[in-house]
Amino acid sequence: MAGKVKWVTDIEKSVLINNFEKRGWVQVTENEDWNFYWMSVQTIRNVFSVETGYRLSDDQIVNHFPNHYELTRKDLMVKNIKRYRKELEKEGSPLAEKDENGKYLYLDFVPVTYMLPADYNLFVEEFRKSPSSTWIMKPCGKAQGKGIFLINKLSQIKKWSRDSKTSSFVSQSTKEAYVISLYINNPLLIGGRKFDLRLYVLVSTYRPLRCYMYKLGFCRFCTVKYTPSTSELDNMFVHLTNVAIQKHGEDYNHIHGGKWTVSNLRLYLESTRGREVTSKLFDEIHWIIVQSLKAVAVNASPSLTSSTANDRILKYNLINDTLNIAVPNGEIPDCKWNKSPPKEVLGNYEILYDEELAQGDGADRELRSRSGQSLGPKAGRSRDSGRTVLTTWK
Amino acid sequence: MLQEESDISLIIAQIVQKLKGSNLYAQLERQAWASLQRPEIKLESLKEDIKEFFKISGWEKKLQNAVYSELSVFPLPSHPAAPPEHLKEPLVYMRKAQGSWEKRILKSLNSMCTELSIPLARKRPVGEQKELLNKWNEMGTDEPDLSLFRPVYAPKDFLEVLINLRNPNYENGDSLSFRTHLGLIQVPLKVKDIPELKECFVELGLNTGQLGIDDSTQVPPELFENEHVRIGQKVLAEQDSAAAQQYIRQGSPTALRAELWALILNISSQPEDILYYEQLKTNVIQHDLLVDSLIYKDVKLTASNDDYYFVFEDYLYQVLLCFSRDTSVLNHFAYNSASPPKSYIRGKLGLEEYAVFYPPNGVIPFHGFSMYVAPLCFLYHEPSKLYQIFREMYVRFFFRLHSISSHPSGIVSLCLLFETLLQTYLPQLFYHLREIGAQPLRISFKWMVRAFSGYLATDQLLLLWDRILGYNSLEILAVLAAAVFAFRAVNLMEVTSLAAAEAVLADLSTLKVMPLLQIFLFATVT
């Protein structure tokens, strides 16, 4: 048998290391010949920065695409989506269709957003159109809910005005930049609480786009009941769902960490709202993901810190399935690999989008039956009923 | 022939009597009066015309559902001269045992009350009332000091009582024979064996489609699921309780479940019902009961820590606090072997005019009680509807899981059924577990008392409760418990202690309920 895969990592997490060891892979240092390097975000930046001019050889794989921060950084993400939409419009693609109010029919998945301080004036114009609205400020380069706050008065973001005299200390470097978006203040609540979705998506190749969604994503709940009242704007426990923030709330419960699996969410929504609405919701979520990926490159590291025992198990299995897809059969990586992995290795991943297959001949239906893929039992079948809404993948 | 006829007329008379006081009766009367305006109602054929009108307008269906509901819930009188205690529980020794158990519970409650110097009930001062009203939707954030409260009892205390149940008329001799029951329950109740269960649960057979099996991703939906959903929708359109009950034996589609359960339980949210719930809420605001603290404690200890149900913590308070004050629940004691605890106004001990039921609904919650409500939160998010459904589930099914009776769905029968199934069909396993001091019932008891809530994944639990509704019986809980043991038999044969056996059976969250049941009942060589 060919040599064992040689791995390196600069993240000391057991969910990773246990997975490598159980495959019998060999640990090496980064200066030696390696096949698989699970890099931290910092390392990626160094490795792929223009100065170092590092190039991967044909038998090396890393866990991030070089331009991953195009999706991580909120300002780049927004830029990319806006650019993507314009491109599609120029091409005359039906995806870029708009309704009579100028709203995109199929690509309207980002709320009105501006970059600060660059778009400050544009923002003010928009703000004045609906002065009672709430907006959310998010620092471009931070994660885990750090630095986020809500505003409903222009005075609260005076610092970012370009003309402001105080802007002299606000450096124009991207570190201090923020995005400001219209805050959606009627979110879906469960048990009166706001929640968000943490979904894991693996992108194995960009061209053609091949991405997988982990079936076991989860929702994170706020510990405090949601209220749109303005007096609670400062209460981050009401509005933000990041575990890092919720962990410090008084009510945070360490046994379950305020999470539900996505399948629980689905069960609840189907039971209380019906099958069609729920399927549509999940279809649209998948659609957004694929479109975002198409617009841009891939996200930085998900948190590998486990907050509960269940969490640890989830992440271990997640990495396991990820490795099975990325490095099939434990073979030494080869950049010429281009086949789709067989269904058996997917584990808890489902094919989200496979460009090659999507562009093959025949209708969607035929493709699915030929390759045995589906996006989840209900989503797949609902498309069989012949809906022509553009939630298909072509 | 004559006997049957008089039986039926007795039953009819009873049901008519019951329904006469109901809201439906008033509505039907109103409808009948209003129908006189209609052109098709003629004086000569008044009775037939009105009947026809009822049929077309769907009111007959509603009446049918109500009658069906009564038949399902109330036991039929076996003999016109049978005294009311017999309706509660025909066997004297069972009644006596239940009576002593109740005395113990009440004693425990009263002593807690005295120790903590907390009154059983008190009126809230106005300020406190206002505060509670404001916090009604987030009582979970309240952090009252509950450290001094203990649950009145836990399932394992109840199990000890059941283990010591004896029928004084039963002599099984000193010598052990193959007929000796090796389990913990030592009363001779009749339970079904597998051939009888197969007959009873025929719709769970291998040749019948099931949700929970035949809707998995590998099975094309055209084979069963699509048609089943279509039929479900039709049943709902017809609003037929009996049909719904039959239908749901094969499981309910997720999207239809909330409505189907409401139809089977004959719950429709009328304005009166919402008003009634609001009234209960007002009672909660105005008066504080000692049991409220017990409820808080229970929710905090169980549902709040559950992976699925923690989200609904606040709903649980809203339901359970109202439930304690709902005196309409007292009606179910007519057929429950239990009786509501009686308390006396201070200083008037023994004087019947000063007797009150405590808590007002007569039900003292025990450790894990809130788990009966939690799964329902996945189906209903409107508080008064959720409340009604829970109340009906309680007075139809759940009460049997913590009162001592000879009813086939009572917990005693379920325990005996479980043990008998195990001993008969898995004798080697049963014997081994007994030898190592791990009587199987000690492990499965808590599953059955809670109807598996909190032990199974929610979707599986709902599929199980579908069948409870469909068959109007809790026996399926005992069958499932036995099926779980059968499934883990290989591992269990290797353990050498009770703790190890508990560990093997600690996590049921990955189990698929319907395949287990099907295999155990229909695919095991007996």
Contacts between the chains, C-beta under 8 A, distances in Angstrom:
chain1	res1	chain2	res2	distance
A	190	B	311	5.6
A	191	B	311	3.8
A	191	B	312	4.9
A	191	B	313	7.3
A	191	B	314	6.6
A	191	B	315	6.7
A	191	B	377	7.5
A	192	B	137	6.1
A	192	B	138	7.2
A	192	B	314	6.5
A	193	B	311	6.5
A	221	B	311	6.1
A	224	B	138	7.7
A	224	B	141	7.2
A	225	B	137	6.4
A	225	B	138	4.7
A	225	B	141	7.9
A	225	B	314	7.4
A	251	B	140	7.7
A	251	B	141	6.4
A	253	B	304	6.6
A	253	B	305	6.9
A	253	B	310	6.6
A	255	B	305	4.9
A	256	B	305	6.6
A	256	B	306	7.3
A	256	B	307	5.3
A	256	B	310	5.5
A	258	B	310	7.3
A	259	B	307	7.9
A	260	B	307	7.6
A	260	B	308	7.1
A	260	B	311	6.9
A	263	B	459	7.6
A	264	B	308	6.0
A	264	B	458	6.6
A	267	B	254	6.3
A	267	B	378	6.5
A	267	B	458	6.1
A	267	B	459	5.2
A	267	B	462	8.0
A	268	B	378	5.4
A	270	B	254	4.1
A	270	B	255	5.2
A	271	B	254	5.4
A	271	B	255	7.1
A	271	B	257	5.9
A	271	B	258	5.9
A	271	B	378	5.4
A	271	B	379	5.0
A	271	B	462	7.9
A	272	B	258	6.9
A	272	B	378	7.7
A	272	B	379	6.8
A	272	B	380	7.6
A	272	B	381	5.7
A	274	B	255	4.7
A	275	B	253	7.4
A	275	B	254	7.0
A	275	B	255	4.1
A	278	B	255	7.8
A	310	B	307	7.3
A	374	B	217	7.5
A	377	B	216	8.0
A	377	B	217	4.4
A	381	B	221	5.8
